[in-house]
Amino acid sequence: MKIFGVHRGNNSLSICGKQIVISKDDGMCTYKRYTASNVAVELVIADCSVGVYPAQPIYAPERLTGYAMIRLPSPVVVNPDDSINLRLGVGYDIVILSGEASRPIDFFACDRAKYALYGPPSHGVLVRYLEAVKDVFLSGQKPPWKFMLIEAIIKNEASDSLAVSRIVYPARSAPIYYTDDGRVYGPKITMRLSSSFTARVTVEEPQDLPLAVRLTPINHLPRTTTIPLNVVSARVQEYLMRYGF
């Protein structure tokens, strides 16, 4: 069954515990999203082509930040000049587009949306808080997936063994891929530990993706010559964690 992509005319699908219904009657189209048995959102739309896509978790309940914090299932200890590779499941958002519009008409989280402050209250960073699940829980996922799969690489470039319990990354333009039936793949995240409280986090394209994946049409860098300071290239971003991990 098709989950992600463009749905035309009458259609109904279930994703992340929400029921989406697109109906067409006498040339008028209606979009509805149900939570349990209640209608949470009802919109009359001009175009009966409705796009349903996974997005980085910065939309729901509203766009308050461009950063996400991944809380690891358990702290990871990395020795000096050593590294560890993790496969993690992390929550994502669902974004609804109408026709050719780029502005979402609706969005919701696949899990409960939580926020946290990374750093001191005076100049910390507001982040979307995400509790990751271990790889063992991902193998049992049936499409549509509740978690996107990400690869996290933690490298210790400091002189002491260090424990990592969280990763903060710039999510606004981080890549996210999907298959029509509901599998979701997030970015490759590399974390380089430079001291007991600082680390440089790099966000890149994921590797070894299935052939059937597509890049979500939202939440990626615009075609422009102006690149934000935390973007190394058109598909690579960096963030410096200054307040511990």
C-alpha positions in Angstrom: 0.0 0.0 0.0 1.3 3.4 -0.9 1.9 5.7 2.1 4.2 8.5 1.1 4.0 10.5 -2.1 1.2 12.1 -3.9 -2.4 10.8 -3.4 -5.0 11.9 -5.9 -8.8 11.9 -5.5 -10.5 9.8 -2.8 -8.0 8.1 -0.5 -7.6 7.0 3.0 -4.4 5.9 4.9 -3.2 5.3 8.4 0.2 6.5 9.6 1.7 7.0 13.1 -1.7 6.3 14.7 -3.5 9.0 12.6 -6.1 8.4 9.9 -5.9 10.7 6.9 -8.9 10.9 4.6 -8.9 12.7 1.2 -12.4 12.9 -0.4 -13.7 14.5 -3.6 -17.4 15.3 -4.0 -18.8 17.4 -6.9 -15.4 18.9 -7.7 -14.7 19.9 -4.1 -11.9 18.2 -2.2 -11.7 17.8 1.6 -8.7 16.8 3.7 -9.3 15.4 7.2 -7.0 14.0 9.9 -8.5 11.9 12.6 -7.1 11.3 16.1 -8.8 8.3 17.6 -12.4 8.9 16.5 -12.2 12.7 16.5 -11.5 15.0 13.6 -8.4 16.9 14.5 -8.0 18.9 11.2 -10.5 19.5 8.4 -9.6 21.6 5.4 -11.3 22.3 2.0 -8.6 22.3 -0.6 -8.5 23.5 -4.2 -6.2 20.7 -5.5 -7.1 17.1 -4.9 -3.5 16.1 -5.3 -2.2 15.7 -1.7 1.4 15.0 -0.9 2.2 13.0 2.3 5.9 13.0 3.2 8.2 12.3 6.2 10.2 15.3 7.5 12.9 16.1 9.9 11.3 16.5 13.4 11.1 20.3 13.6 7.5 20.9 12.5 5.2 19.7 15.2 3.4 21.1 17.1 4.9 24.2 15.4 8.2 25.3 14.0 10.1 26.6 17.0 13.6 25.4 16.2 15.9 24.1 13.6 17.8 21.7 15.9 17.1 18.3 17.2 18.6 16.4 20.2 18.9 12.6 20.1 18.9 11.0 23.6 20.8 7.7 23.2 19.1 4.6 24.6 22.0 4.3 27.0 25.3 6.2 27.4 28.1 5.1 25.1 31.7 5.2 26.3 34.4 5.7 23.6 38.1 5.3 24.3 40.7 7.8 23.0 41.4 7.5 19.2 38.5 5.0 18.9 35.1 5.2 17.4 31.7 3.4 17.5 29.0 3.1 14.9 25.3 3.1 16.0 22.1 2.3 14.1 19.3 4.2 15.8 15.6 4.7 15.3 14.6 8.3 15.8 11.2 9.9 15.5 10.2 12.1 12.6 7.3 14.4 11.5 4.7 14.0 8.8 4.1 17.0 6.5 1.1 17.4 4.2 1.3 19.4 0.9 -1.5 20.4 -1.4 -0.8 20.5 -5.1 2.4 22.3 -6.1 2.5 24.3 -2.9 5.7 24.2 -0.8 4.1 25.4 2.4 2.5 22.6 4.4 -1.2 22.6 5.0 -0.8 20.2 8.0 1.9 18.4 10.0 2.1 16.2 13.0 4.7 14.1 14.9 5.0 10.4 14.7 5.6 10.4 18.4 4.8 12.9 21.2 6.6 16.1 20.4 8.9 17.3 23.2 11.3 20.2 23.5 14.4 20.8 25.6 17.0 23.5 26.1 20.6 22.6 25.3 23.0 24.9 27.1 22.4 27.7 29.7 19.1 29.5 29.9 20.6 32.8 28.8 22.0 31.7 25.5 21.2 28.0 25.0 19.6 26.4 22.0 16.0 25.2 21.9 16.0 21.7 20.5 13.4 19.1 19.6 13.9 16.2 22.1 14.0 12.7 20.6 14.5 9.5 22.5 16.2 7.0 20.2 15.6 3.3 20.2 18.1 0.5 19.6 18.7 -1.2 16.3 17.0 -4.4 17.7 13.6 -2.6 17.8 14.0 -1.5 14.1 14.1 -5.0 12.6 10.5 -5.6 13.7 9.1 -2.4 12.2 6.4 -2.9 9.6 5.8 -0.1 7.1 4.9 2.6 7.7 7.8 2.9 10.1 7.4 4.9 13.3 11.1 5.7 13.4 13.5 6.8 10.8 16.7 4.9 10.6 19.9 6.9 11.1 23.6 6.0 11.3 25.5 7.7 14.1 29.3 7.6 14.3 31.0 8.8 17.4 34.7 9.4 17.2 36.8 10.3 20.3 39.7 12.6 19.3 40.4 13.6 23.0 43.0 12.1 25.3 40.5 10.6 27.8 37.7 8.0 27.6 34.4 9.9 27.2 30.7 9.0 27.7 28.1 10.3 25.3 24.4 10.3 26.1 23.0 12.9 23.6 23.7 14.3 20.1 22.5 17.7 18.9 22.3 18.2 15.2 21.1 20.9 12.7 17.9 19.3 11.4 16.3 22.1 9.3 18.1 21.0 6.1 19.2 17.5 7.0 18.3 15.0 4.3 15.5 12.4 4.8 14.6 9.7 2.3 11.5 7.4 2.0 10.0 4.6 0.1 6.4 4.7 -1.1 5.3 2.0 1.4 6.6 3.9 4.4 10.2 3.2 5.2 12.2 6.3 6.3 15.9 6.9 6.3 17.6 9.9 8.1 21.0 11.4 7.7 24.4 10.1 8.5 25.6 11.9 11.7 29.2 12.0 12.7 30.2 13.2 16.2 33.8 14.1 16.8 34.6 14.5 20.5 37.4 17.1 21.1 37.2 17.5 24.9 35.1 16.4 27.8 32.4 19.0 26.9 32.8 19.9 23.2 32.1 17.9 20.1 31.7 18.8 16.4 28.6 17.2 14.8 28.5 16.7 11.0 25.3 15.8 9.1 25.6 14.2 5.7 23.8 12.1 3.1 23.0 8.6 4.3 24.8 5.7 2.6 23.8 2.3 1.3 20.2 3.2 0.7 17.7 0.9 -1.0 17.3 1.6 -4.7 13.6 2.5 -4.4 14.2 5.5 -2.0 13.2 9.1 -2.8 14.4 12.3 -1.3 11.6 14.1 0.5 10.7 17.3 -1.4 10.8 19.5 1.7 13.3 20.2 4.4 16.3 20.4 2.2 18.6 23.3 1.2 17.2 25.7 -1.4 19.1 26.3 -4.6 20.9 29.5 -3.6 24.4 30.8 -3.4 23.9 32.0 0.1 24.8 29.2 2.5 24.4 29.5 6.3 27.5 29.5 8.4 26.8 26.0 9.8 26.6 24.5 6.3 29.9 23.1 5.0 28.5 22.4 1.5 25.1 22.0 -0.2 24.6 18.6 1.5 26.9 18.8 4.6 26.2 20.7 7.8 28.1 21.1 11.1 27.2 22.1 14.6 29.5 22.6 17.5 28.2 21.2 20.8 29.7 23.5 23.4 27.8 22.4 26.5 28.5 18.8 26.9 27.1 15.6 25.6 
